[in-house]
Amino acid sequence: MGSVKGDYQDLVDEISALLGAPATLEDRDFKLIAFGAHDSGSGFDEATLDPVRTRSILTRRSTAEVRAWFEKFGIATAEDPVYIPADPAAGVLRGRLCLPVRHRGTVYGYVWLLAGDGEGPPAPVPGPAMAVCARIGALLADEARARADLGPHLRTLLVSDSAERRADALDSLRTALGDGGTYALLCVAPWADPVPGARTVPGAAALCLLPVPGPAGPRLAALIRLRTPTDLAPAHQAATTLLAVAGPVVGIGNPARTLDDLPGAWREASAAARAALARPHLGPVAEWSAIGPYRLLAALPDSGPGHPVDPAVRPLLEPAHAELARTAEAFLDCAGQAGRTASALNIHRQTLYYRLSRVEQLTGLNLHDGEDRLLLHMSLKAARL
């Protein structure tokens, strides 16, 4: 890896020499890779360098606020250099020129150059400098392809019955990804296509296919880098990409602040996907934190032949009584308010009362009893899963 980092430094120095200004290279997650040093002939006064570049060099990364500010200029989709003017209020004291680092249509990073003292954008970037950016892009693409091999380790960590194998997989992931960073796990269900390359999914660190029994079928697990522990925007961007390929729903678990949290995040993502399959209004992208009672119900085993059903509720789940079950669920969803239920079902109140009496006769449950209501409500919700 050391020689690769040396290659990046040499290429950044080459761009700095071609353009006569110190260049900085960051990956697409705004982590610093290499930077060119200032010298007395560069035309820059160290005292006037803005704090954004200084912080990036000292901490090896930019803050989430800085990244969001620069991304609003469209650098993530640009194919040509983008000039970004100074904005002292944002801590950007000098204008910048951003050279997107791309390979085969995908952006892998950015080369940054501070503008001089003059007003307005600098002169057009010569072809040789952009050719160096292309060489950097090819190197970063090779690293991204190498990271795609993390899929087997992710799969082992999530489903292996061997504690030793899970520990080895976690060590491999930690070695490749480092100890820092926050991730989201996505569950795409069902998934029948081949596993895509990690570089085709924005922010993906690893992808793998998990053959899961039950109605959801095989599921794709996608490990997505997050900018901050509270910002799931990269996860939703990746979900949109995956939905365009295959899979009717995507579940997103809570952010994993350490790699040790990934198994729990996968259970949450799987639960969210199951809930979205059962209740389409929750999807097509469902966060675990937003699926309400299904957080509890989805912790039950996948439903299927032989799935346990409470004996009292079993008669109501027969196909012949589907309308009664729908009425009971609507009544309980409306907190037992007859007027709201009748309006939601577009039926007369007397029709509602008749159907509810039939529900009580079939189940032996008392809809005026709180615990009987709870049993019926949870049984009906669980049956959807």
Residue, then its C-alpha position, 0 to 999 in steps of 0.5 A: m500500500g505504501s507504494v500506491k500512496g507514493d504514486y498518488q503523491d508523485l501524481v499530485d506533485e506532477i499536477s502542482a508543477l503543471l499548474g504552478a499551484p499546490a494541489t490536494l487530492e481527496d477521495r470521493d468521501f473527502k478523505l485526504i490522500a496527498f497534497g502538494a507543499h507550498d513554497s516561496g515561489s508559489g505566489f501564496d502567503e501562508a498567513t492567508l491560506d483559509p482554515v478549510r484547507t489547513r484543517s483538511i491537511l491536519t485532520r486528513r479529512s473534511t467536516a460534513e458541513v464542508r463537504a456538503w458546501f462544496e458538493k452543492f456546486g455539482i462536483a460529484t457529477a461534473e466531468d470538467p473542472v469546476y470553479i468555486p468562488a471564495d466565501p469568507a462566511a463559510g471559512v473559504l477565504r480563497g476560490r478553488l478549482c476542483l478537478p474531478v477524478r473520474h474513471r469510466g464515468t465514475v467519480y473517485g475523488y477530487v484534485w483541489l487547487l487554490a486560486g490566486d489573488g485575482e478575481g474570477p476563475p483561473a485559466p482553462v486547465p491544460g490537457p496534460a493536467m487532466a490526463v494526470c487526473a485520469r491516471i489517478g482515477a484508474l488507481l482509485a478504481d483499482e482500489a475500489r475493485a479490490r474493496a469489492d472482494l470484501g463481500p465474502h467477509l461481510r457475508t461470513l460476518l452476517v450469517s456464519d454459525s462459527a464464532e471463529r469465522r465471524a471473528d476472522a471476517l471482522d478482522s479482515l473488514r477492519t484491516a481493509l476499512g480501518d477502525g473509524g467511520t460510520y456505515a449503514l447496512l442495506c437489505v434489498a429483497p428479493w434479489a435475483d440478479p448477480v451481485p453488482g460491483a461495489r464501484t457501481v453503487p455510490g458509497a459502497a464498501a462491500l456487497c454480498l448475496l445472502p440466501v435467506p429462507g422465506p417469502a422474501g427470497p435471496r437478499l442483497a446486503a450492501l455496506i454503505r459509508l456514511r458521512t456522519p452518524t446521523d446522515l442517512a442520505p448516502a444510504h438513500q442514494a445507494a438504495t435508489t441505485l439498487l432499486a433501479v437494478a432489481g429488488p422491489v424494496v430496500g430496508i435500512g438499519n440504524p447507522a453502525r458506529t463500529l464494525d462490531d455493530l454490523p450484525g445488529a444493523w443487518r437484523e434491522a435492515s432485514a426487518a425493515a425490508r420484510a415490513a416494506l414487503a408486507r406493507p407497501h406504504l412503508g416502502p420502497v425504501a424503509e428505515w428500521s426506525a420508521i416501521g413502528p410495530y414491525r420492529l418488534l414483529a419482524a424479530l419473529p421468524d419468517s412466516g411460512p408453512g407451519h408458522p405459529v398462529d394464535p389458536a384464537v385468531r387462526p379462524l379469522l385468517e382463513p381466506a373465507h374471512a379475509e374481509l372480516a380480518r381487514t375490518a378488524e385490523a382497520f378498527l384496531d388501527c383507528a384506535g377502536q373509533a367506529g366513526r373513523t373506521a367506517s369512514a376508512l372502509n367506506i361502510h355504514r356504522q351498522t355494517l361495521y358493528y355487525r362485522l366486529s360481532r362476527v370477529e368476536q364470535l369467530t375468535g372468542l375475543n372481547l374487543h372491549d378488552g385491552e389485552d384481547r385487542l392487543l393479541l388480535h392486533m399483533s396477530l393480524k400484523a404478524a400474519r402480513l409478514 
